Amino acid sequence: MPMSEITINHDLLYDKQHQLTLDWYTPVKTSTKTVVIDIHGGGWFRGDKQKDADMATSLASEGYIVLVPNYRLTPTSHFPAPLVDMDILIGWIKHQFEQPKIMVLGSSAGGNMAVEMGIKYGLPSISLSGILDIDSWLNNHPEVIAKPDSQQDFVNSASATINQSGKNDAFYKWFVLNYLDNDLSVTKSATPYYHVNKDTGPMLLVNSLNEFVPTSGVLRLSEQLIKFNIPVQTIFLSGTQHAKGYLDQVWSQILLFLNNNSKE
């Protein structure tokens, strides 16, 4: 579907209190009620909805209504503020549409949020290298010294080029603790696999085997989903690519998952 057949409305206000906006991508000829929420990554300390314009356009080209929200970031906000923002977004969507079918997709930090929404609201959700293991990983890595990454250009680089070179435990620990405002008392509350319940939605979880985000999150979350008899698909890719870095490799599986779960 060419761009001329997609309407994009930028900077729609969905949370007046915090002045949070979203971009709305709509196929011109669509009659679907299926809404895909596309949550950008960025470690909860950077990133913007514009970073996912490419993926949102591709999803809209497949006939989905796509909403790409901004959400609160550190250092002004910490856990659970971004998740509260998504609660507000769900209410906003339900006000805009009559009984919409909602699915959610996210990359990295956005993958964490997508999974949490899938758990809380029973939505089909897709996580690309989601930050899914917080509590256990921190407990198992006391020796790691948290350090910010000053080598990467987080502002100007495309998402598909960030964190693509493999493990960086010092930076992983830094941005997770940064998200938690260094409050170790909330590590369990911030870890998705503890929240799985019988009403959780089906999930597609993707990770590279030797990438920046540990595979333990997918393994632990999958184990909990299976315990509750929740459908889950996992994809482990070779190499060090992170999130949108391997998007082309899993695009067909993403579309299949969305198609299968958009059916009434």
Secondary structure, DSSP 8 states (H G I E B T S, - for coil): --GGGEEEEEEEEEETTTTEEEEEEEETT----EEEEEE--STTTS--GGGGHHHHHHHHHTT-EEEEE----TTT--TTHHHHHHHHHHHHHHHHSSS-EEEEEEETHHHHHHHHHHHHH---EEEES-----HHHHHH-TT-------SS-TTTS-GGGSS-SS--HHHHHHHHHHHTTT-GGGTTTT-GGGG--TT---EEEEEETTSSS-THHHHHHHHHHHHTT--EEEEEESSS--GGGGHHHHHHHHHHHHHHHH--
